[in-house]
């Protein structure tokens, strides 16, 4: 969170020193975007940790994480509109609404609803990882 706010103030100072228009934290959506970027990355790290605990192989964990966060959203964007109802609920699309990621579909989730969906993924995966670790490593 500290880095996000430091980055915001540094970028604003650089932009205004070059003659650009400066934005402030009180502008609509700016505070949510700055704080949301940190919240999003925190939950994404928890999801990555849970995947690592579930799969117990580095290559498998990285492959599943990359597929879920990078490949599936691109593939879903190329599907016909009649079957893309699941697209707003993908982890990257749901959580991305919080930090200002542009919505790719008309039925995109609101920022806090999307963040709640992303947190739901983290809770379920962490619960599964804890259950599996207790069962397997007991």
N, C-alpha and C positions, 0 to 999 in steps of 0.2 A: 504494500500500500504506500509505503514511504517512497519507493522508487517511482510509482505511478504519479504521485503528486510532484515529486522533484522533476520528473520528465515533463509534466504539464507546464510547470512554471518556467523551466528552461526553454522549452519550445515557444512559449508565449513571449518570453523576453527576446529570443532570437528573431521571431517573426515581427515583433514591434520595432526592433532596432533596424530591420531592413525596410521599414515603411509599410508593413502589412497591417491588417486590422487585427487587433488583439482581442481575444475572448477572455471572459472571466468565469470563475466557477459559478457565478450567479446566473449566467446565461442558461436558457432552458436546455436541459439534458446533459450539460457539461459535467456536473458533479456526478451524476449517475454513470456517465461513460468512464470518467477517470477512476472512480471507486469500483465500478463494475468490471473493469479490465483485471484488477487484482483479484476480485472475488471469483471471476471466471477461471483464471489461471490456477487459483488455489483448488477449486473443485476438480479441474482437469487433472491436476497432479494427484489428487486422491483417487480419481478413477484409474490413472496409470498405475498407481501403487496397488490398487485392488486387482487389476488385471495381472500384474506381476505375481501377486500372491496366489491368484487362482491358477495361472498357467505354469508357474515355476520354471519357465525357460525364457531367457532374455529375448531370443529371436521370436518366439511365439507371442510374447507380450507386446513387443514393439510392432510386430506385424498386425496383430488385432487392433492395437491402438491406432496405427496409421490407417488401417482400413476403415475403422469406425469414424475417425475424425477427418480424414482427408479424401479417401476414395469413394466411400458410399455417398457422401453429399454431392459429389460431382456426377456420379452415375445416376443418382436420383434426379438431378437437374436435367438430365437428358431423356428421362422417361416421359411418356405422354401425360398430359395434365389430368387425365381421367384416373390415373393410378398413383398420383403423387401426394395423397392425403397424409401419408406418414412423414413427409419431408420436414415439417416444422418440429416434429418430435425427435429428430435426430439430435444427438448430444451437441454437436457443434452448432447447429442452427438454433436450437432452443437456448443454449447459454449465450450464443453470440448476440442475441437481441439485447442483452443487458449492457454490453459495452459498445453498442452502436453499429454492429455488423448489419449491412443492408439485408433486408428480407428478400429471399429469393422467390417467395410465393405470396399469393394474395391472402392466404389464411395463416400468416405468420403469428406466432404467439406474442403476447405483450411481454415487455422486458422482465418483469418480476415473475410472471407465470413461466416463462422460458427458463429462468434461473431455478425456479422450483422443480421443473422437470429435470434439469441437469443435476440438481441436488438429489433428486429421486434416483437417478442412475447411480450416483455415487453411494447412496445409502444401500441400495440393493446389492451392488457389486461388493461393497465392503462387508456387508452381512454374509454374502455367499463365501467370500474369501475367509472370513473369520470362522464360519462353520466348517469349511473344508480344511483349514489349518488345524482346528481342534480335532476333527475326525481323523485326519491323516497323520498328524504329528503328535498325537496324544500319548 
